[in-house]
Amino acid sequence: MHTYTDQPEFEDTRPAFARRDCGISGDGLWVRRCAVRMTELRPEIDLDHAHDLAQELSLDDLIRARLPEHVAEDMVRDHLWQS
């Protein structure tokens, strides 16, 4: 149950980004889904490396607005990761 106080909670003051239109509300979840999909497609990619790459990708609002699995598939298909 939410109780009202003089100061709004942090979550209440956060701006709503268009990122939510892809059905994912949290940045961490987007990064995790992208990284996991990269490692599913290319098992030789280290999960930590995939996570770092997904974290970097999530900073771009145009990329972040897409489904993370689609971004991962594009990254793997186009060989845009570094070993």
ROMIVO-534446 format. One record per residue (C-alpha): residue in one letter; x, y, z. Coordinates in steps of 0.05 Angstrom, whole numbers. Each point is the difference from the previous one (the first is absolute). Layout:
BEGIN
a; X; Y; Z
...
# end
This chain:
BEGIN
m; 0; 0; 0
h; 28; 68; -20
t; 0; 53; 54
y; 5; 73; -20
t; 55; 42; 30
d; 26; 70; -12
q; 55; -26; -45
p; -17; -46; -59
e; 38; -64; -5
f; 55; -4; -52
e; -40; -46; -45
d; -57; 51; 0
t; 45; 55; -25
r; 36; -40; -54
p; -18; 22; -71
a; -37; -51; -42
f; 42; -15; -61
a; -25; -28; -66
r; 42; -61; 18
r; -61; -31; 32
d; -35; -8; -67
c; 40; -64; -11
g; -31; -30; 62
i; 61; 3; 46
s; -3; 48; 58
g; 69; -8; 30
d; 67; 15; -30
g; 32; -59; 35
l; -50; -48; -29
w; 12; 27; -71
v; 75; -8; 9
r; -7; -70; 28
r; -47; -24; -56
c; 46; 29; -53
a; 62; -32; 30
v; -33; -68; 10
r; -24; -1; -72
m; 70; 17; -25
t; 29; -59; 38
e; -56; -46; -23
l; 16; 16; -73
r; 76; -2; 10
p; 19; -44; 60
e; 73; 20; -7
i; -18; 71; 21
d; 14; 9; 74
l; -63; 21; 38
d; 38; 56; 36
h; 24; 27; -66
a; -70; -4; -30
h; -28; 35; 62
d; 51; 57; -7
l; -16; 8; -73
a; -75; -1; 13
q; 9; 52; 55
e; 37; 45; -49
l; -54; -10; -53
s; -55; 17; 50
l; 27; 71; 5
d; -24; 15; -71
d; -74; 16; 3
l; -12; -22; -72
i; 30; -68; 13
r; -32; -5; 69
a; -69; 11; -30
r; 7; -66; -38
l; -12; -69; 29
p; 65; -24; 32
e; -2; -67; -36
h; -4; 35; -67
v; 60; 44; 18
a; 39; -62; 21
e; -17; -37; -64
d; 23; 60; -41
m; 64; 5; 39
v; 16; -74; -10
r; -21; -1; -73
d; 42; 62; -17
h; 59; -23; 44
l; 1; 66; 37
w; 30; -28; 64
q; 74; -4; 16
s; 31; -64; 26
# end
